[in-house]
């Protein structure tokens, strides 16, 4: 780690999440507060805009 150059994105946690967990939309299926997110017609799906989680 000591030999690595610093980058402006080192502490950009949104960027890290996107890079490290490219398909993390599927985790929404396991969040009880997002029940129904897999239904593309649901209000929560429309608000969050996840990938097609029905398949």
N, CA, C and O atoms as a GROMACS GRO file, in nm:
protein
  220
    1UNK      N    1   0.082  -0.119   0.000
    1UNK     CA    2   0.000   0.000   0.000
    1UNK      C    3   0.086   0.126   0.000
    1UNK      O    4   0.051   0.226  -0.062
    2UNK      N    5   0.198   0.121   0.069
    2UNK     CA    6   0.283   0.239   0.081
    2UNK      C    7   0.335   0.285  -0.054
    2UNK      O    8   0.362   0.403  -0.073
    3UNK      N    9   0.351   0.194  -0.148
    3UNK     CA   10   0.405   0.229  -0.279
    3UNK      C   11   0.301   0.278  -0.379
    3UNK      O   12   0.336   0.318  -0.490
    4UNK      N   13   0.175   0.276  -0.340
    4UNK     CA   14   0.069   0.319  -0.432
    4UNK      C   15   0.052   0.470  -0.431
    4UNK      O   16   0.060   0.534  -0.326
    5UNK      N   17   0.030   0.525  -0.548
    5UNK     CA   18   0.003   0.669  -0.559
    5UNK      C   19  -0.135   0.700  -0.506
    5UNK      O   20  -0.227   0.619  -0.516
    6UNK      N   21  -0.149   0.819  -0.450
    6UNK     CA   22  -0.281   0.865  -0.406
    6UNK      C   23  -0.363   0.904  -0.528
    6UNK      O   24  -0.309   0.948  -0.630
    7UNK      N   25  -0.492   0.886  -0.516
    7UNK     CA   26  -0.584   0.922  -0.624
    7UNK      C   27  -0.698   1.001  -0.563
    7UNK      O   28  -0.736   0.977  -0.448
    8UNK      N   29  -0.753   1.094  -0.637
    8UNK     CA   30  -0.862   1.178  -0.586
    8UNK      C   31  -0.985   1.094  -0.550
    8UNK      O   32  -1.069   1.139  -0.472
    9UNK      N   33  -0.996   0.973  -0.605
    9UNK     CA   34  -1.112   0.888  -0.577
    9UNK      C   35  -1.089   0.791  -0.462
    9UNK      O   36  -1.175   0.708  -0.434
   10UNK      N   37  -0.975   0.801  -0.395
   10UNK     CA   38  -0.945   0.707  -0.286
   10UNK      C   39  -1.053   0.706  -0.178
   10UNK      O   40  -1.078   0.603  -0.116
   11UNK      N   41  -1.116   0.818  -0.155
   11UNK     CA   42  -1.217   0.826  -0.049
   11UNK      C   43  -1.355   0.860  -0.105
   11UNK      O   44  -1.443   0.909  -0.033
   12UNK      N   45  -1.374   0.835  -0.234
   12UNK     CA   46  -1.504   0.854  -0.299
   12UNK      C   47  -1.578   0.722  -0.286
   12UNK      O   48  -1.569   0.636  -0.374
   13UNK      N   49  -1.653   0.705  -0.176
   13UNK     CA   50  -1.715   0.577  -0.144
   13UNK      C   51  -1.821   0.536  -0.246
   13UNK      O   52  -1.841   0.416  -0.267
   14UNK      N   53  -1.889   0.631  -0.308
   14UNK     CA   54  -1.985   0.595  -0.413
   14UNK      C   55  -1.913   0.531  -0.531
   14UNK      O   56  -1.959   0.431  -0.585
   15UNK      N   57  -1.799   0.588  -0.570
   15UNK     CA   58  -1.720   0.532  -0.679
   15UNK      C   59  -1.671   0.393  -0.642
   15UNK      O   60  -1.680   0.300  -0.722
   16UNK      N   61  -1.620   0.378  -0.518
   16UNK     CA   62  -1.572   0.247  -0.473
   16UNK      C   63  -1.684   0.144  -0.479
   16UNK      O   64  -1.663   0.031  -0.524
   17UNK      N   65  -1.801   0.182  -0.436
   17UNK     CA   66  -1.915   0.090  -0.438
   17UNK      C   67  -1.948   0.048  -0.581
   17UNK      O   68  -1.973  -0.070  -0.607
   18UNK      N   69  -1.947   0.143  -0.672
   18UNK     CA   70  -1.977   0.111  -0.812
   18UNK      C   71  -1.872   0.018  -0.873
   18UNK      O   72  -1.906  -0.074  -0.947
   19UNK      N   73  -1.747   0.042  -0.842
   19UNK     CA   74  -1.638  -0.038  -0.899
   19UNK      C   75  -1.631  -0.177  -0.836
   19UNK      O   76  -1.615  -0.277  -0.905
   20UNK      N   77  -1.642  -0.182  -0.703
   20UNK     CA   78  -1.625  -0.309  -0.634
   20UNK      C   79  -1.749  -0.397  -0.636
   20UNK      O   80  -1.739  -0.520  -0.629
   21UNK      N   81  -1.865  -0.335  -0.645
   21UNK     CA   82  -1.991  -0.409  -0.642
   21UNK      C   83  -2.076  -0.368  -0.761
   21UNK      O   84  -2.183  -0.310  -0.745
   22UNK      N   85  -2.027  -0.398  -0.879
   22UNK     CA   86  -2.091  -0.354  -1.003
   22UNK      C   87  -2.239  -0.391  -1.009
   22UNK      O   88  -2.320  -0.311  -1.057
   23UNK      N   89  -2.276  -0.507  -0.961
   23UNK     CA   90  -2.414  -0.552  -0.967
   23UNK      C   91  -2.476  -0.559  -0.829
   23UNK      O   92  -2.539  -0.659  -0.793
   24UNK      N   93  -2.460  -0.455  -0.751
   24UNK     CA   94  -2.511  -0.458  -0.614
   24UNK      C   95  -2.660  -0.430  -0.603
   24UNK      O   96  -2.715  -0.431  -0.493
   25UNK      N   97  -2.727  -0.404  -0.716
   25UNK     CA   98  -2.872  -0.387  -0.711
   25UNK      C   99  -2.941  -0.510  -0.652
   25UNK      O  100  -3.044  -0.498  -0.586
   26UNK      N  101  -2.884  -0.627  -0.677
   26UNK     CA  102  -2.945  -0.751  -0.628
   26UNK      C  103  -2.954  -0.753  -0.475
   26UNK      O  104  -3.039  -0.823  -0.420
   27UNK      N  105  -2.870  -0.679  -0.406
   27UNK     CA  106  -2.876  -0.675  -0.260
   27UNK      C  107  -3.006  -0.614  -0.211
   27UNK      O  108  -3.048  -0.638  -0.097
   28UNK      N  109  -3.071  -0.536  -0.295
   28UNK     CA  110  -3.201  -0.477  -0.258
   28UNK      C  111  -3.305  -0.584  -0.232
   28UNK      O  112  -3.400  -0.562  -0.156
   29UNK      N  113  -3.290  -0.700  -0.294
   29UNK     CA  114  -3.386  -0.808  -0.276
   29UNK      C  115  -3.385  -0.862  -0.134
   29UNK      O  116  -3.483  -0.923  -0.091
   30UNK      N  117  -3.278  -0.840  -0.062
   30UNK     CA  118  -3.264  -0.892   0.074
   30UNK      C  119  -3.290  -0.787   0.182
   30UNK      O  120  -3.270  -0.812   0.301
   31UNK      N  121  -3.334  -0.669   0.139
   31UNK     CA  122  -3.362  -0.560   0.231
   31UNK      C  123  -3.514  -0.554   0.252
   31UNK      O  124  -3.588  -0.517   0.161
   32UNK      N  125  -3.559  -0.590   0.372
   32UNK     CA  126  -3.702  -0.596   0.400
   32UNK      C  127  -3.771  -0.460   0.378
   32UNK      O  128  -3.890  -0.456   0.345
   33UNK      N  129  -3.699  -0.351   0.397
   33UNK     CA  130  -3.761  -0.219   0.378
   33UNK      C  131  -3.787  -0.188   0.231
   33UNK      O  132  -3.859  -0.093   0.200
   34UNK      N  133  -3.730  -0.267   0.141
   34UNK     CA  134  -3.750  -0.248  -0.003
   34UNK      C  135  -3.836  -0.357  -0.064
   34UNK      O  136  -3.826  -0.387  -0.183
   35UNK      N  137  -3.921  -0.417   0.017
   35UNK     CA  138  -4.007  -0.526  -0.029
   35UNK      C  139  -4.086  -0.482  -0.152
   35UNK      O  140  -4.152  -0.378  -0.151
   36UNK      N  141  -4.078  -0.562  -0.258
   36UNK     CA  142  -4.148  -0.532  -0.382
   36UNK      C  143  -4.062  -0.461  -0.486
   36UNK      O  144  -4.110  -0.430  -0.595
   37UNK      N  145  -3.935  -0.436  -0.454
   37UNK     CA  146  -3.847  -0.363  -0.546
   37UNK      C  147  -3.827  -0.438  -0.677
   37UNK      O  148  -3.795  -0.377  -0.779
   38UNK      N  149  -3.846  -0.571  -0.676
   38UNK     CA  150  -3.828  -0.649  -0.799
   38UNK      C  151  -3.940  -0.626  -0.901
   38UNK      O  152  -3.923  -0.659  -1.018
   39UNK      N  153  -4.051  -0.570  -0.858
   39UNK     CA  154  -4.164  -0.539  -0.947
   39UNK      C  155  -4.137  -0.406  -1.016
   39UNK      O  156  -4.138  -0.301  -0.953
   40UNK      N  157  -4.113  -0.411  -1.148
   40UNK     CA  158  -4.077  -0.290  -1.223
   40UNK      C  159  -4.185  -0.183  -1.219
   40UNK      O  160  -4.158  -0.067  -1.250
   41UNK      N  161  -4.307  -0.220  -1.183
   41UNK     CA  162  -4.415  -0.123  -1.176
   41UNK      C  163  -4.432  -0.061  -1.038
   41UNK      O  164  -4.513   0.030  -1.020
   42UNK      N  165  -4.355  -0.110  -0.939
   42UNK     CA  166  -4.371  -0.058  -0.803
   42UNK      C  167  -4.310   0.081  -0.789
   42UNK      O  168  -4.218   0.120  -0.863
   43UNK      N  169  -4.362   0.154  -0.695
   43UNK     CA  170  -4.316   0.291  -0.670
   43UNK      C  171  -4.168   0.292  -0.629
   43UNK      O  172  -4.092   0.378  -0.673
   44UNK      N  173  -4.129   0.197  -0.546
   44UNK     CA  174  -3.990   0.192  -0.499
   44UNK      C  175  -3.894   0.160  -0.613
   44UNK      O  176  -3.784   0.214  -0.618
   45UNK      N  177  -3.936   0.072  -0.704
   45UNK     CA  178  -3.853   0.039  -0.821
   45UNK      C  179  -3.838   0.162  -0.909
   45UNK      O  180  -3.729   0.192  -0.958
   46UNK      N  181  -3.946   0.232  -0.930
   46UNK     CA  182  -3.941   0.352  -1.014
   46UNK      C  183  -3.850   0.458  -0.954
   46UNK      O  184  -3.778   0.526  -1.027
   47UNK      N  185  -3.851   0.471  -0.822
   47UNK     CA  186  -3.769   0.572  -0.755
   47UNK      C  187  -3.621   0.536  -0.758
   47UNK      O  188  -3.536   0.624  -0.776
   48UNK      N  189  -3.587   0.407  -0.739
   48UNK     CA  190  -3.448   0.366  -0.730
   48UNK      C  191  -3.388   0.329  -0.865
   48UNK      O  192  -3.267   0.340  -0.884
   49UNK      N  193  -3.471   0.285  -0.958
   49UNK     CA  194  -3.425   0.250  -1.092
   49UNK      C  195  -3.323   0.138  -1.099
   49UNK      O  196  -3.223   0.150  -1.170
   50UNK      N  197  -3.344   0.027  -1.026
   50UNK     CA  198  -3.248  -0.082  -1.033
   50UNK      C  199  -3.256  -0.158  -1.165
   50UNK      O  200  -3.348  -0.136  -1.244
   51UNK      N  201  -3.161  -0.245  -1.187
   51UNK     CA  202  -3.165  -0.332  -1.305
   51UNK      C  203  -3.286  -0.425  -1.292
   51UNK      O  204  -3.353  -0.425  -1.189
   52UNK      N  205  -3.313  -0.502  -1.393
   52UNK     CA  206  -3.424  -0.597  -1.390
   52UNK      C  207  -3.397  -0.703  -1.286
   52UNK      O  208  -3.313  -0.790  -1.306
   53UNK      N  209  -3.467  -0.696  -1.174
   53UNK     CA  210  -3.445  -0.788  -1.062
   53UNK      C  211  -3.543  -0.905  -1.061
   53UNK      O  212  -3.538  -0.988  -0.970
   54UNK      N  213  -3.632  -0.911  -1.158
   54UNK     CA  214  -3.736  -1.014  -1.158
   54UNK      C  215  -3.683  -1.150  -1.206
   54UNK      O  216  -3.749  -1.252  -1.185
   55UNK      N  217  -3.570  -1.154  -1.268
   55UNK     CA  218  -3.519  -1.281  -1.324
   55UNK      C  219  -3.407  -1.336  -1.244
   55UNK      O  220  -3.353  -1.442  -1.276
   0.00000   0.00000   0.00000
